Amino acid sequence: MVHTPIKLIPESYNPAPSLQLDPAVSAPDAPAGEATAVGYFVSTDGDAPAELGLGKEALAAAGFTGAAGQTLVIPRADATAAVAVGAGAGATRTADELRDAAAAFARAAARHAKLALILPAGHGLDGALAAQVVVEGALLARYRFNALQTAPKDVTVESLDVVGAGDGAAAGAARGKVLARSAALARDLANNPPGHLTATEYADFATEQGPSFGLTVETFDKAALIELGCGGLLGVNAGSFEEPRMIVLRYKPAGVPTAHLALVGKGIMYDSGGISLKPSDPMHLAMKMDMAGSSAVLAAMTGLRDLGATAEVSAWLMCTDNMPSGTATKLGDVLTARNGKTVEVKNTDAEGRLVMMDALCLAMEETPDAIVDVATLTGAAMAALGTLVGAVIGNSQDLVDQVTASAQATGESAWQLPLETRYLPQLNSDIADISNMGGPTAGAITAALFLSEFVKGTPWAHLDIAGTMKSDTDDSWRPRGATGYGTRLLSDLMLNFAKVS
């Protein structure tokens, strides 16, 4: 008898509740008067704005110095609240500083649905960029995944006015809203429990929602994957009750494409480690987020039409869970990739590279100008760079530079690690073309070396987001839980992608 899991999920359940939110975002020259919380920047070395109603001495008496990240909520008789927002020293601001300040303001005004933030004169940024990062910071800071709470207590942002940003602010605010929506979608998908968002349900979601964002969506079930020869995805799926799915997304601009970029996303809906079972610890609990690479790709692509992307983008999301059972792939088994290369499985918990090798093969068949893959791939990347910096590795310095430039532009930090080919012999196999596991050190690099075997001849960059996929604390615009890291980075990359020379 085959056991069928029982899942009691409300019919109205939405795996991506943020798609239903549509806050009004504007960039007026003066507050519209509807906000119930208004933020004012206060620096450590300047006067407090008169509109705040308190001078520097009174603020200091309340413990507020104007240091970056500080906030102080000041009630008013008309039921609105003034919020002093610490700006640090000096007049000018970087994009990261302004994004963080907007996040601090939005958190301080957590009880308020209608917000306005007054930017200081001479903030030093282009008006469009200033408005964009303020909207990003405020909306992402107020994000909460409460779809499974029967009585959510969080107040949703209904409106946000960015005042005094400068020329081009309206367009920048609109852009920031699209980017925040995309990142929130990535968070929603990664925060979902594994029983609420399986590979098949993920594919159904993409099929339903993709066209509304100008994407064409094609999904491949188990039978189709067998026909395609995707031995990596099928091998990882072998121990699971749930069928695998490959989701292929395509975006084409209205005019002649300026380039063709291929994306690959790791979509392990839950990673138990398979036969190489993970220990039952907090990281195991987080393995519902092992599909965060795929959610970043999908979410970023939902914004391409609204942002006016001119490049053609194709994406392959490789989706399954990785479970132990009597049918699971065993250590020592050999899998055959889409391109015929054979892989000895030395560790079933090194499964992400197995599903991605098939996608890389399929992407190569379309001869794109470049390939970028995104995956929660190795604990080694987290050990090296922590939880705030992703690892980027590639075979093209030009492409890697484009990725790191997008990382810097969006505040989603990334650091380049070397594609050190002297480690390649660690992946040797006595019985197959290659094995899926290297030695005890340089794990992020050997994982990238494995992937590089499937992209020879094409510019390629690999983004390892294992450390950055989640936050354990509320940190600026990163709330606890899934961060959506990589979504805005990829958005920026796709909008600015130039063919590799």
Buried (B, 14 or more C-beta within 10 A) or exposed (E): EEEEEEEEEEEEEEBBBBBEBEBEBBBBEEBEEEBBBBBBBBBBEBEBBEEBEBEBEEBEEEEBBBEBBBBBBBEEEEEBBBBBBBBBEEBEBEBBBBBBBBBBBBBBBBEBBBBBBBBBEEBBBBBBBBBBBBBBBBBBBBBBBBBBEEEEEEBBBBBBBBBBBBEBBBBBBBBBBBBBBBBBBBBBBBBBEBBBBBBBBBBBBBBEBBEEBBBEBBBBBBEBBEEBBBBBBBBBBBBBBBBBBBBBBBBBBEEEBBBBBBBBBBBBBBBBBBBBEBEEEEBBEBBBBBBBBBBBBBBBBBBBBBBEBBBBBBBBBBBBBBBBEEEBBEEEBBBBBBBEBBBBBBBBBBBBBBBBBBBBBBBBEEEBBBBBBBBBBBBBBBEBBEBBBBBBBBBBEBBBBBBBBBBBBBBBBBEBBEBEEEBBEBBEBEEBBBBBBBEEEBBBBBBBBBBBBBBEEBBBBBBBBBBBBBBEEEBBBBBBBBBBBBBBBBBBBBBBBEBBE
